[in-house]
Amino acid sequence: MKDGRGLLGATAGAADKRAALRAGLNSGRLLRLPGAFSPLVAKVVAEVGFEGVYVSGAAVSADLGLPDIGLTTLTEVASHGAQIADLPTLIDADTGFGEPLNAARTVTILEDAGLAGCHLEDQVSPKRCGHLDGKAVVSTDDMVKRVRGAVSARRDPNFIICVRTDAAGIEGVPAAIDRAKAYADAGADLIFTEALTEPADFERFRAAVDTPLLANMTEFGKTPLMTASEFEALGYKMVIWPVTALRIAAKAHEELYAGLKKDGSQKAFMDRMQTRAELYETIDYHGFEALDASIVRTIVPTGTPDKG
């Protein structure tokens, strides 16, 4: 199949997907990871040809009808991520769901779920959306312990441990850079520069930090929207669009249901829908039919005596 998935599961094993993400991170090119909030959305990401997929904590929370304030559990996040991870997948693990030992267990569970990597952040728990005011961060020493706990639990060396710092809007960019360096020294493979407010801030991070950097292109936040090409020119190694697909879908749902209530019909929305044929192509409906038919053909006809 064109999205790299077999009919009943991903054709690549978890170790292969981790190796692919690690190789991509070391390749020198920019990895583009759109956010997916469901397995169907992830299949479209793969179909279009992206290198991987990102699972946002904010999107997981919103899909459950909850705000992004640390209410989701490790079990919910891991289960959601496992359903999505056909492509190499980086998942949001919030604060690691607790102290250093919790962060260690988080990495173990996410590895078992087939994820290719995760990111932890240095906010206090319960956390807040990185683009809201009123955040607080733990001390650098406490976060270093959290990172070390996560790194110590990693069994597959290709599992990416990304560390996000929210300190720029609280302590300033220089302090956030110092934190990033400390987190890299503790074993972080990738640094997530959250809620930077100027393109120049991304340049300052790149000039000061040798570890690969991730840029977050979320909408309606503190960060100006920049293109993938701009981040590649700056030397960033990964860019994510975490909640874009969910926001588009949620707005479409609002408009559809308002129209359906008003008109009593979906006719006005037909040209905005994926057709039945297009949906079947995305989920490989006919491939499943062919597999089912091949299985049926292998059954020994009934009524034939066994001459054994």
Buried (B, 14 or more C-beta within 10 A) or exposed (E): BEBBBEEEEBEBEBBBBBBBBBEBBEEEEBBBBBBBBBBBBBBBBBBEEBBBBBBBBBBBBBBEEBEBBBEBEBEBBBEBBBBBBBBBBBBBBBBBBBBBBBBBBBBEBBBEBBBBBBBBBBBBBEBBBBBEEEBEBBEBEEBBBBBBBBBEBBEBEBBBBBBBBBBBBBBEBEBBBBBBBBBBEBBBBBBBBBBBBEBEBBEBBBEBBEBBBBBBBBEEBBBEEBEBEBBBEBBBBBBBBBBBBBBEBBEEEEEBEEBBEEEEEEEEBEEEEEEEEEEBBBBBEEBEEEBEEEEEEEEEEEEEEEEE
